[in-house]
Amino acid sequence: MSRRTFVVSAAGAALAAPAPAASRTTAPDSPDSAADPAPPLLGVPFHGMGDGYWHDGRPTPELARDLDTLRAYGVGLVRIDVSWHRSQPERGVPDAGTPYNRRFAAVLDAAAERGLHVLATLHESPTWAREGATPRDPYACFPDDPEAVRPWARWLAAAHGGRVTAWEVWDEPNRSATTGIADPAERVTRYADLLRVCSEGLRSVPEPAPVVLGGPCHTDHRFVRDVYAAGGRDHFDVLALRPRLDGLARDPWSEPEESEKPPGIDRMHNFPAVTEVMRAYRDGDKPVWWTDFGFAPPPAEETPRGLHEPTEATRLLVHSFEFARVRCPQIRLAVVSTVPWPLRPQLPGLRDYYAGHGRTRALL
């Protein structure tokens, strides 16, 4: 396979040169690194396929405005969720002329005009790919036969591969709510088959875009281990995770206390368990992307701990980026999912943080 290399500089004029040392948004006790490693590229989910951005088959002015805003704040990549059931609602050759597929093409064009990378996350299966399914059934399910996805994957690669930076195969495939499968063992087996077929289709063009393992919810090293054990190693180029951050997150430069319990899979600090699995399957050098990274909602009976207050939220996000920058060179991308949309109050603080480094890591 021919692999394209993406070396990404931070976006926006504010990121063109390093800021003075006093303005860097880092903690005073963070370790001094002579090499000053770059942080991961900043990405956000972009819901440009949603009805709110479209009227009478045309994009509204808000679509261009919000992409411009994101670019100005230093965002380098947008993640777009692409629904199989909406793209190919009928069995047969996908139709580029359907309203949904025209939307996808238009969003790709708009992102390209602004120099934004695009991560396309493929999810949801059409009713024709599931025996007995009706339009009232959930679409967030695997198909009965993974071979059903091959024509769509081949069409996507041929029609849009030149404008898509990478393809993520499914949305959080370790959950029953996104796969329709309750049994964890069956879920892994079915996903490994779907990943294989989908990757073969997406790699059917001369210069394919990288295939990304569908990011499991949380830093789920057990799901990653089971995908490797099911033979998934050669069917993805980037390993994705979707960690969550909460107010109890330890500072990234702090060494764990001897008495501290191991982090759960919901914590980003469980990342060493993932890298251990990757090394065990001789895949330790593969890039890792956080394809959705944000705050876990607190239980209703608890105080939100200020997680959605812009200053505190930005501080915790910066700590997370520092954790990746200082301790996790494999993490090349972080897609930040926070509220509200589209004017995310955390973006100015993240822009200042990136201004202090002036560059980001290569995606591959």
KOLMI-879550 format. One record per residue (C-alpha): residue in three letters; x, y, z; residue number from 1. Coordinates in Angstrom, 1 decimal. Layout:
BEGIN
+-----+--------+--------+--------+-----+
:  aa :     px :     py :     pz :   i :
+-----+--------+--------+--------+-----+
: ala :      X :      Y :      Z : NUM :
...
+-----+--------+--------+--------+-----+
# end
This chain:
BEGIN
+-----+--------+--------+--------+-----+
:  aa :     px :     py :     pz :   i :
+-----+--------+--------+--------+-----+
: met :    0.0 :    0.0 :    0.0 :   1 :
: ser :    1.2 :    3.5 :   -0.8 :   2 :
: arg :    0.9 :    5.6 :    2.3 :   3 :
: arg :    0.6 :    9.3 :    2.1 :   4 :
: thr :    2.5 :   11.4 :    4.6 :   5 :
: phe :    0.9 :   14.5 :    6.1 :   6 :
: val :    3.2 :   17.0 :    7.9 :   7 :
: val :    0.9 :   19.6 :    9.4 :   8 :
: ser :    1.8 :   23.1 :   10.7 :   9 :
: ala :   -0.5 :   24.8 :   13.2 :  10 :
: ala :   -3.1 :   26.9 :   11.5 :  11 :
: gly :   -3.8 :   30.6 :   11.6 :  12 :
: ala :   -1.5 :   33.7 :   11.7 :  13 :
: ala :   -1.4 :   33.5 :   15.5 :  14 :
: leu :    0.4 :   30.2 :   15.1 :  15 :
: ala :    3.0 :   31.3 :   12.6 :  16 :
: ala :    5.6 :   32.1 :   15.2 :  17 :
: pro :    6.2 :   31.0 :   18.9 :  18 :
: ala :    4.7 :   33.3 :   21.5 :  19 :
: pro :    6.9 :   34.8 :   24.2 :  20 :
: ala :    7.7 :   32.3 :   26.9 :  21 :
: ala :    5.6 :   34.2 :   29.5 :  22 :
: ser :    2.4 :   33.7 :   27.4 :  23 :
: arg :    2.7 :   30.0 :   26.9 :  24 :
: thr :   -0.4 :   28.2 :   28.4 :  25 :
: thr :    1.5 :   25.6 :   30.3 :  26 :
: ala :    1.8 :   24.9 :   34.0 :  27 :
: pro :    4.9 :   26.4 :   35.7 :  28 :
: asp :    6.0 :   23.0 :   37.0 :  29 :
: ser :    5.8 :   21.1 :   33.7 :  30 :
: pro :    9.0 :   19.4 :   32.7 :  31 :
: asp :   11.5 :   21.4 :   30.7 :  32 :
: ser :   12.1 :   19.6 :   27.5 :  33 :
: ala :   15.1 :   20.7 :   25.4 :  34 :
: ala :   13.6 :   19.1 :   22.3 :  35 :
: asp :   10.3 :   20.8 :   23.0 :  36 :
: pro :    8.2 :   18.1 :   21.3 :  37 :
: ala :    5.2 :   19.4 :   19.4 :  38 :
: pro :    1.6 :   18.7 :   20.5 :  39 :
: pro :   -0.9 :   16.7 :   18.5 :  40 :
: leu :   -2.8 :   18.3 :   15.7 :  41 :
: leu :   -6.0 :   19.9 :   16.9 :  42 :
: gly :   -9.3 :   18.7 :   15.4 :  43 :
: val :  -13.0 :   19.0 :   16.1 :  44 :
: pro :  -16.1 :   17.2 :   15.0 :  45 :
: phe :  -18.0 :   19.2 :   12.3 :  46 :
: his :  -21.6 :   18.5 :   11.7 :  47 :
: gly :  -21.6 :   19.8 :    8.2 :  48 :
: met :  -23.8 :   17.0 :    6.9 :  49 :
: gly :  -26.6 :   18.0 :    9.3 :  50 :
: asp :  -29.8 :   19.7 :    8.1 :  51 :
: gly :  -29.0 :   22.8 :   10.0 :  52 :
: tyr :  -26.3 :   23.7 :    7.5 :  53 :
: trp :  -28.5 :   23.1 :    4.4 :  54 :
: his :  -31.5 :   24.7 :    2.8 :  55 :
: asp :  -33.1 :   23.7 :   -0.6 :  56 :
: gly :  -30.1 :   21.6 :   -1.4 :  57 :
: arg :  -27.6 :   24.3 :   -0.8 :  58 :
: pro :  -25.2 :   25.0 :    2.1 :  59 :
: thr :  -26.2 :   27.9 :    4.3 :  60 :
: pro :  -23.8 :   30.8 :    5.0 :  61 :
: glu :  -23.2 :   29.3 :    8.4 :  62 :
: leu :  -21.3 :   26.4 :    7.0 :  63 :
: ala :  -18.6 :   28.6 :    5.5 :  64 :
: arg :  -18.6 :   30.9 :    8.5 :  65 :
: asp :  -18.1 :   28.1 :   11.0 :  66 :
: leu :  -15.3 :   26.5 :    9.0 :  67 :
: asp :  -13.6 :   29.9 :    8.8 :  68 :
: thr :  -14.0 :   30.3 :   12.6 :  69 :
: leu :  -12.5 :   26.9 :   13.3 :  70 :
: arg :   -9.6 :   27.6 :   11.0 :  71 :
: ala :   -8.9 :   30.9 :   12.6 :  72 :
: tyr :   -8.8 :   29.3 :   16.0 :  73 :
: gly :   -6.0 :   26.9 :   14.9 :  74 :
: val :   -8.1 :   23.8 :   14.1 :  75 :
: gly :   -6.3 :   21.7 :   11.5 :  76 :
: leu :   -8.8 :   18.8 :   11.0 :  77 :
: val :  -12.5 :   18.3 :   11.0 :  78 :
: arg :  -14.1 :   14.9 :   11.7 :  79 :
: ile :  -17.2 :   14.3 :    9.6 :  80 :
: asp :  -19.5 :   11.4 :   10.4 :  81 :
: val :  -20.7 :    9.7 :    7.1 :  82 :
: ser :  -23.8 :    7.4 :    7.4 :  83 :
: trp :  -23.8 :    4.4 :    5.2 :  84 :
: his :  -27.6 :    4.1 :    5.3 :  85 :
: arg :  -28.0 :    7.6 :    4.1 :  86 :
: ser :  -25.3 :    7.4 :    1.5 :  87 :
: gln :  -26.5 :    4.1 :    0.0 :  88 :
: pro :  -30.1 :    3.6 :    1.1 :  89 :
: glu :  -30.8 :    1.1 :   -1.7 :  90 :
: arg :  -28.8 :   -2.0 :   -2.7 :  91 :
: gly :  -26.7 :   -1.4 :   -5.8 :  92 :
: val :  -24.2 :    1.1 :   -7.0 :  93 :
: pro :  -24.1 :    4.2 :   -4.8 :  94 :
: asp :  -25.4 :    7.4 :   -6.4 :  95 :
: ala :  -23.2 :   10.5 :   -6.3 :  96 :
: gly :  -26.3 :   12.6 :   -7.1 :  97 :
: thr :  -28.3 :   11.9 :   -4.0 :  98 :
: pro :  -28.8 :   14.9 :   -1.7 :  99 :
: tyr :  -26.7 :   13.3 :    1.0 : 100 :
: asn :  -23.8 :   12.4 :   -1.2 : 101 :
: arg :  -23.8 :   15.9 :   -2.7 : 102 :
: arg :  -23.6 :   17.3 :    0.8 : 103 :
: phe :  -20.6 :   15.2 :    1.5 : 104 :
: ala :  -18.8 :   16.3 :   -1.7 : 105 :
: ala :  -19.6 :   20.0 :   -0.9 : 106 :
: val :  -18.3 :   19.8 :    2.7 : 107 :
: leu :  -15.1 :   18.2 :    1.4 : 108 :
: asp :  -14.7 :   21.0 :   -1.1 : 109 :
: ala :  -15.3 :   23.6 :    1.6 : 110 :
: ala :  -12.7 :   22.0 :    3.9 : 111 :
: ala :  -10.2 :   21.7 :    1.1 : 112 :
: glu :  -10.6 :   25.4 :    0.3 : 113 :
: arg :   -9.5 :   26.3 :    3.8 : 114 :
: gly :   -6.7 :   23.8 :    4.1 : 115 :
: leu :   -8.5 :   21.6 :    6.6 : 116 :
: his :   -7.8 :   17.9 :    6.8 : 117 :
: val :  -10.9 :   15.7 :    6.9 : 118 :
: leu :  -11.3 :   12.5 :    8.9 : 119 :
: ala :  -14.4 :   10.7 :    7.6 : 120 :
: thr :  -16.0 :    8.4 :   10.2 : 121 :
: leu :  -18.1 :    5.7 :    8.6 : 122 :
: his :  -21.1 :    4.3 :   10.6 : 123 :
: glu :  -24.7 :    3.1 :   10.5 : 124 :
: ser :  -25.9 :    0.4 :    8.1 : 125 :
: pro :  -28.9 :    0.5 :    5.8 : 126 :
: thr :  -31.9 :   -1.7 :    6.4 : 127 :
: trp :  -31.3 :   -3.7 :    3.3 : 128 :
: ala :  -28.0 :   -5.0 :    4.8 : 129 :
: arg :  -29.9 :   -6.4 :    7.9 : 130 :
: glu :  -32.4 :   -9.2 :    7.5 : 131 :
: gly :  -35.8 :   -8.2 :    8.8 : 132 :
: ala :  -34.8 :   -4.7 :    9.6 : 133 :
: thr :  -37.4 :   -1.9 :    9.1 : 134 :
: pro :  -37.0 :    1.9 :    8.8 : 135 :
: arg :  -38.1 :    2.2 :   12.4 : 136 :
: asp :  -35.1 :    0.1 :   13.7 : 137 :
: pro :  -31.9 :    1.7 :   14.8 : 138 :
: tyr :  -29.4 :    2.2 :   12.0 : 139 :
: ala :  -26.4 :    2.1 :   14.4 : 140 :
: cys :  -25.9 :   -1.6 :   13.7 : 141 :
: phe :  -23.4 :   -3.8 :   11.9 : 142 :
: pro :  -24.6 :   -5.4 :    8.7 : 143 :
: asp :  -25.4 :   -9.1 :    8.7 : 144 :
: asp :  -22.7 :   -9.8 :    6.1 : 145 :
: pro :  -19.6 :   -7.6 :    6.1 : 146 :
: glu :  -19.3 :   -8.1 :    2.4 : 147 :
: ala :  -22.3 :   -5.8 :    2.0 : 148 :
: val :  -20.1 :   -2.8 :    2.7 : 149 :
: arg :  -17.4 :   -3.5 :    0.1 : 150 :
: pro :  -19.1 :   -1.8 :   -2.9 : 151 :
: trp :  -19.7 :    1.3 :   -0.8 : 152 :
: ala :  -16.2 :    1.4 :    0.5 : 153 :
: arg :  -14.8 :    1.0 :   -3.0 : 154 :
: trp :  -17.0 :    3.8 :   -4.2 : 155 :
: leu :  -16.0 :    6.2 :   -1.4 : 156 :
: ala :  -12.3 :    5.6 :   -2.1 : 157 :
: ala :  -12.8 :    6.2 :   -5.8 : 158 :
: ala :  -15.1 :    9.2 :   -5.5 : 159 :
: his :  -13.6 :   11.0 :   -2.6 : 160 :
: gly :  -10.3 :    9.4 :   -1.6 : 161 :
: gly :   -8.3 :   12.3 :   -2.9 : 162 :
: arg :  -10.0 :   14.8 :   -0.6 : 163 :
: val :  -10.3 :   12.7 :    2.6 : 164 :
: thr :   -7.3 :   12.6 :    4.8 : 165 :
: ala :   -8.3 :    9.3 :    6.5 : 166 :
: trp :  -11.2 :    6.9 :    6.9 : 167 :
: glu :  -12.3 :    5.8 :   10.4 : 168 :
: val :  -14.2 :    2.5 :   10.3 : 169 :
: trp :  -17.2 :    2.8 :   12.5 : 170 :
: asp :  -18.1 :    4.9 :   15.5 : 171 :
: glu :  -17.1 :    3.4 :   18.9 : 172 :
: pro :  -17.4 :   -0.3 :   17.8 : 173 :
: asn :  -16.9 :   -1.5 :   21.4 : 174 :
: arg :  -20.4 :   -0.4 :   22.4 : 175 :
: ser :  -23.7 :   -2.3 :   21.9 : 176 :
: ala :  -25.5 :    1.1 :   21.3 : 177 :
: thr :  -23.4 :    1.7 :   18.1 : 178 :
: thr :  -23.2 :   -1.9 :   16.8 : 179 :
: gly :  -26.5 :   -3.6 :   17.8 : 180 :
: ile :  -24.6 :   -6.5 :   19.4 : 181 :
: ala :  -24.8 :   -7.2 :   23.1 : 182 :
: asp :  -22.2 :   -9.9 :   23.4 : 183 :
: pro :  -18.7 :   -8.4 :   23.6 : 184 :
: ala :  -17.0 :  -11.4 :   22.0 : 185 :
: glu :  -19.4 :  -11.5 :   19.1 : 186 :
: arg :  -19.0 :   -7.7 :   18.8 : 187 :
: val :  -15.2 :   -8.0 :   18.4 : 188 :
: thr :  -15.4 :  -10.8 :   15.9 : 189 :
: arg :  -18.0 :   -9.0 :   13.8 : 190 :
: tyr :  -16.0 :   -5.8 :   13.9 : 191 :
: ala :  -12.8 :   -7.4 :   12.8 : 192 :
: asp :  -14.6 :   -8.9 :    9.8 : 193 :
: leu :  -16.2 :   -5.5 :    9.0 : 194 :
: leu :  -12.8 :   -3.8 :    9.4 : 195 :
: arg :  -11.1 :   -6.2 :    7.0 : 196 :
: val :  -13.7 :   -5.8 :    4.2 : 197 :
: cys :  -14.0 :   -2.1 :    4.6 : 198 :
: ser :  -10.2 :   -1.6 :    4.6 : 199 :
: glu :   -9.9 :   -3.7 :    1.4 : 200 :
: gly :  -12.5 :   -1.6 :   -0.3 : 201 :
: leu :  -11.0 :    1.7 :    0.9 : 202 :
: arg :   -7.5 :    0.5 :   -0.3 : 203 :
: ser :   -8.7 :   -0.5 :   -3.7 : 204 :
: val :   -7.5 :    2.8 :   -5.3 : 205 :
: pro :   -3.8 :    3.5 :   -6.4 : 206 :
: glu :   -3.1 :    5.9 :   -3.6 : 207 :
: pro :   -5.5 :    5.1 :   -0.7 : 208 :
: ala :   -6.0 :    7.3 :    2.3 : 209 :
: pro :   -5.1 :    5.7 :    5.6 : 210 :
: val :   -7.6 :    3.5 :    7.3 : 211 :
: val :   -8.2 :    4.2 :   11.0 : 212 :
: leu :   -9.4 :    1.6 :   13.5 : 213 :
: gly :  -12.8 :    2.8 :   14.8 : 214 :
: gly :  -12.0 :    4.5 :   18.0 : 215 :
: pro :  -13.5 :    2.6 :   20.9 : 216 :
: cys :  -15.2 :    4.5 :   23.6 : 217 :
: his :  -12.7 :    5.3 :   26.3 : 218 :
: thr :   -9.1 :    4.1 :   26.3 : 219 :
: asp :  -10.3 :    0.5 :   26.0 : 220 :
: his :   -7.1 :   -1.6 :   25.8 : 221 :
: arg :   -9.2 :   -4.8 :   26.1 : 222 :
: phe :  -11.1 :   -4.1 :   23.0 : 223 :
: val :   -7.9 :   -3.2 :   21.2 : 224 :
: arg :   -6.3 :   -6.4 :   22.3 : 225 :
: asp :   -9.2 :   -8.5 :   21.1 : 226 :
: val :   -9.2 :   -6.8 :   17.7 : 227 :
: tyr :   -5.5 :   -7.6 :   17.3 : 228 :
: ala :   -6.2 :  -11.2 :   18.4 : 229 :
: ala :   -9.0 :  -11.4 :   15.8 : 230 :
: gly :   -6.4 :  -10.6 :   13.1 : 231 :
: gly :   -7.1 :   -6.9 :   12.7 : 232 :
: arg :   -3.5 :   -5.7 :   12.7 : 233 :
: asp :   -2.9 :   -5.4 :    9.0 : 234 :
: his :   -6.3 :   -3.8 :    8.2 : 235 :
: phe :   -5.7 :   -0.3 :    9.7 : 236 :
: asp :   -2.9 :    2.3 :    9.5 : 237 :
: val :   -3.8 :    4.3 :   12.6 : 238 :
: leu :   -5.2 :    3.2 :   15.9 : 239 :
: ala :   -7.9 :    5.5 :   17.3 : 240 :
: leu :   -9.2 :    6.0 :   20.9 : 241 :
: arg :  -11.9 :    8.1 :   22.3 : 242 :
: pro :  -10.9 :    8.9 :   25.9 : 243 :
: arg :  -12.9 :   11.0 :   28.3 : 244 :
: leu :  -11.6 :   13.6 :   30.7 : 245 :
: asp :  -13.0 :   14.5 :   34.1 : 246 :
: gly :  -12.2 :   16.8 :   37.0 : 247 :
: leu :  -10.2 :   14.0 :   38.7 : 248 :
: ala :   -7.6 :   13.8 :   35.9 : 249 :
: arg :   -4.1 :   13.8 :   37.2 : 250 :
: asp :   -1.7 :   16.4 :   35.9 : 251 :
: pro :    0.1 :   14.9 :   32.9 : 252 :
: trp :    3.6 :   15.4 :   34.3 : 253 :
: ser :    2.8 :   13.9 :   37.7 : 254 :
: glu :    4.2 :   10.5 :   38.4 : 255 :
: pro :    1.5 :    8.1 :   39.8 : 256 :
: glu :    1.6 :    7.5 :   43.5 : 257 :
: glu :    2.6 :    3.9 :   44.5 : 258 :
: ser :   -0.7 :    3.6 :   46.3 : 259 :
: glu :   -2.7 :    4.9 :   43.4 : 260 :
: lys :   -5.1 :    2.4 :   41.8 : 261 :
: pro :   -4.6 :    1.7 :   38.1 : 262 :
: pro :   -6.6 :    4.1 :   35.9 : 263 :
: gly :   -9.8 :    2.7 :   34.5 : 264 :
: ile :  -10.4 :    2.3 :   30.7 : 265 :
: asp :  -12.4 :    5.6 :   30.8 : 266 :
: arg :   -9.2 :    7.6 :   31.7 : 267 :
: met :   -6.7 :    8.8 :   29.2 : 268 :
: his :   -4.0 :    7.8 :   31.7 : 269 :
: asn :   -4.8 :    4.2 :   30.7 : 270 :
: phe :   -2.9 :    4.8 :   27.5 : 271 :
: pro :    0.2 :    2.8 :   28.5 : 272 :
: ala :   -2.0 :   -0.3 :   28.6 : 273 :
: val :   -2.9 :    0.3 :   25.0 : 274 :
: thr :    0.7 :    0.7 :   23.9 : 275 :
: glu :    1.6 :   -2.5 :   25.8 : 276 :
: val :   -1.0 :   -4.3 :   23.6 : 277 :
: met :    0.4 :   -2.8 :   20.5 : 278 :
: arg :    3.9 :   -3.8 :   21.3 : 279 :
: ala :    2.8 :   -7.3 :   22.1 : 280 :
: tyr :    1.5 :   -7.6 :   18.5 : 281 :
: arg :    4.6 :   -6.0 :   17.0 : 282 :
: asp :    2.7 :   -2.9 :   16.1 : 283 :
: gly :    4.2 :   -0.5 :   18.6 : 284 :
: asp :    5.2 :    2.2 :   16.1 : 285 :
: lys :    1.7 :    2.7 :   14.6 : 286 :
: pro :    0.3 :    6.3 :   15.1 : 287 :
: val :   -2.5 :    6.9 :   17.5 : 288 :
: trp :   -5.3 :    9.4 :   17.1 : 289 :
: trp :   -7.8 :   10.6 :   19.7 : 290 :
: thr :  -10.8 :   10.8 :   17.3 : 291 :
: asp :  -13.1 :   12.1 :   20.0 : 292 :
: phe :  -11.8 :   13.6 :   23.2 : 293 :
: gly :  -13.9 :   15.5 :   25.7 : 294 :
: phe :  -15.5 :   15.6 :   29.1 : 295 :
: ala :  -17.5 :   12.7 :   30.5 : 296 :
: pro :  -20.9 :   14.0 :   31.8 : 297 :
: pro :  -21.0 :   13.9 :   35.6 : 298 :
: pro :  -23.7 :   12.0 :   37.5 : 299 :
: ala :  -26.8 :   14.1 :   38.0 : 300 :
: glu :  -26.4 :   14.1 :   41.7 : 301 :
: glu :  -22.8 :   15.5 :   41.5 : 302 :
: thr :  -21.6 :   19.0 :   41.0 : 303 :
: pro :  -20.2 :   19.4 :   37.5 : 304 :
: arg :  -16.8 :   20.5 :   39.0 : 305 :
: gly :  -16.6 :   23.4 :   36.6 : 306 :
: leu :  -15.9 :   21.2 :   33.6 : 307 :
: his :  -18.0 :   23.4 :   31.3 : 308 :
: glu :  -16.8 :   26.7 :   32.7 : 309 :
: pro :  -14.4 :   27.9 :   29.9 : 310 :
: thr :  -11.3 :   28.6 :   32.0 : 311 :
: glu :  -11.4 :   25.3 :   33.9 : 312 :
: ala :  -12.3 :   23.3 :   30.8 : 313 :
: thr :   -9.4 :   24.9 :   28.9 : 314 :
: arg :   -7.0 :   24.2 :   31.8 : 315 :
: leu :   -7.9 :   20.5 :   31.8 : 316 :
: leu :   -7.7 :   20.3 :   28.0 : 317 :
: val :   -4.3 :   21.8 :   28.0 : 318 :
: his :   -3.2 :   19.3 :   30.7 : 319 :
: ser :   -4.4 :   16.6 :   28.4 : 320 :
: phe :   -2.5 :   17.9 :   25.4 : 321 :
: glu :    0.6 :   18.3 :   27.6 : 322 :
: phe :    0.2 :   14.6 :   28.6 : 323 :
: ala :    0.2 :   13.7 :   24.9 : 324 :
: arg :    3.0 :   16.0 :   24.1 : 325 :
: val :    5.4 :   15.1 :   26.9 : 326 :
: arg :    4.6 :   11.4 :   27.5 : 327 :
: cys :    2.9 :   10.0 :   24.4 : 328 :
: pro :    4.8 :   10.7 :   21.1 : 329 :
: gln :    2.5 :    8.2 :   19.3 : 330 :
: ile :   -0.6 :   10.5 :   19.8 : 331 :
: arg :   -0.6 :   12.6 :   16.6 : 332 :
: leu :   -4.2 :   14.0 :   16.7 : 333 :
: ala :   -6.8 :   15.1 :   19.3 : 334 :
: val :  -10.3 :   15.8 :   18.1 : 335 :
: val :  -11.8 :   17.8 :   20.9 : 336 :
: ser :  -15.5 :   17.3 :   21.5 : 337 :
: thr :  -16.9 :   19.9 :   23.9 : 338 :
: val :  -20.0 :   22.0 :   24.2 : 339 :
: pro :  -21.5 :   24.3 :   23.1 : 340 :
: trp :  -21.2 :   24.2 :   19.3 : 341 :
: pro :  -20.1 :   26.0 :   17.1 : 342 :
: leu :  -18.5 :   28.7 :   19.2 : 343 :
: arg :  -16.6 :   26.6 :   21.6 : 344 :
: pro :  -15.3 :   28.7 :   24.5 : 345 :
: gln :  -12.3 :   26.5 :   24.9 : 346 :
: leu :  -10.9 :   27.3 :   21.5 : 347 :
: pro :   -9.3 :   30.6 :   22.3 : 348 :
: gly :   -7.3 :   29.1 :   25.1 : 349 :
: leu :   -6.2 :   26.2 :   23.0 : 350 :
: arg :   -5.2 :   28.6 :   20.2 : 351 :
: asp :   -2.9 :   30.4 :   22.7 : 352 :
: tyr :   -1.5 :   27.0 :   23.8 : 353 :
: tyr :   -0.6 :   26.1 :   20.2 : 354 :
: ala :    0.8 :   29.5 :   19.6 : 355 :
: gly :    3.4 :   28.7 :   22.2 : 356 :
: his :    4.6 :   25.8 :   20.1 : 357 :
: gly :    4.1 :   27.1 :   16.6 : 358 :
: arg :    3.9 :   23.6 :   15.1 : 359 :
: thr :    2.1 :   20.3 :   15.5 : 360 :
: arg :    3.0 :   16.7 :   15.0 : 361 :
: ala :    2.8 :   14.9 :   11.6 : 362 :
: leu :   -0.4 :   12.9 :   11.4 : 363 :
: leu :    1.5 :    9.8 :   10.3 : 364 :
+-----+--------+--------+--------+-----+
# end
